[in-house]
Amino acid sequence: MNAFGNGITISSNIDTAPWWASEVNLAHIFHTSIALAMFLTCFLVAVINQLLMRRFDLPRFLDEVVFIACFSYFINLFTSLFSALGLPDLPLPWRLVAGLLGIMTLGCSVSFCQRANLLMHPNDDTTNILRFMYCKNKVVLNFSVPLLLTGICWLATGKVYAVNIGTLLCLLVNGR
């Protein structure tokens, strides 16, 4: 569900959540697929999660790596599918509707995953680790890292990809 929503937002160029926007920008800088940029970034986040927990939890680490391997593959698949179906070529009002539906879809799926807390995207696990281990159960907005990455990409290339009204929507309505 999350990869489906992200595929819509990326293809519509209404854009996506800050974490995925930073990974799209990294893909452009390094001339690689979104899937590879996402996998490598999230693998690093999974390693950081282990450090934040102050202990090595092999099953949790492997769950996150398997999750992101599948997730990055499906985002690439859905982005390619929606692009092949012509979503990027639709008039702006239709892309806006599609992109906002994609944002709502991925937002709901992240909420479901965090509440179930069974198998999580490393970025979502970071939010839970910070919330419950460091911030006394207060909701934490962990978008400073992806915004910094996107800023660095912009400084390096003079261009920003996958940041638009959908990214602003995510920043405004994410959390509580």
C-alpha positions, 0 to 999 in steps of 0.5 A: 500500500505504501509503495503503491501510494509512493509510486503515484506521488513520484510519477505524478510529480506532485511529489512525496514525503520528505524521506522519499524525496531525499532518496529521489534526489540522491538517485539523480545525483548518483545516476542510479535507480530510485530503488537502489538509492532507497535501499542504500539509504534505508540500510544505513538507517537500519544500522543507525536504528541498532545504534539508537537501541544501544543493542544489536537486535539481529531479527529486527535488523534483518526484518528492516533490511528485508522490508526495504529490499521489497519496498524499494523494489515495489516503489520502482515497479509502481513508479515505472507502471504509473509512468508507463500509463501516462500519469506524468503527462496528464494535465496538472489538475489530474496529477494533483488529484492523483498525487494527493490520493497517493499521499493519503494512501502512503500516510495511512499505510505508515500509520497502519505499520506503526500501530501494528509494529510487526515489520517496519520500514527503517525510517518509521522504526526510527520514529518509534525508537526516538518516540519511546526511548528518547522523547517520553512518548511524544510524537517526533517529526524526523524530517530534519535528516531528509530535508538536509539531504535534499538541501545538500543535493540541491547545493550539489546540482542546483536542482531539486526533484520530488519536492512539491505540494505533496511534500508540503502536505506531508510536512503539515499533516504528518504526526498527530 
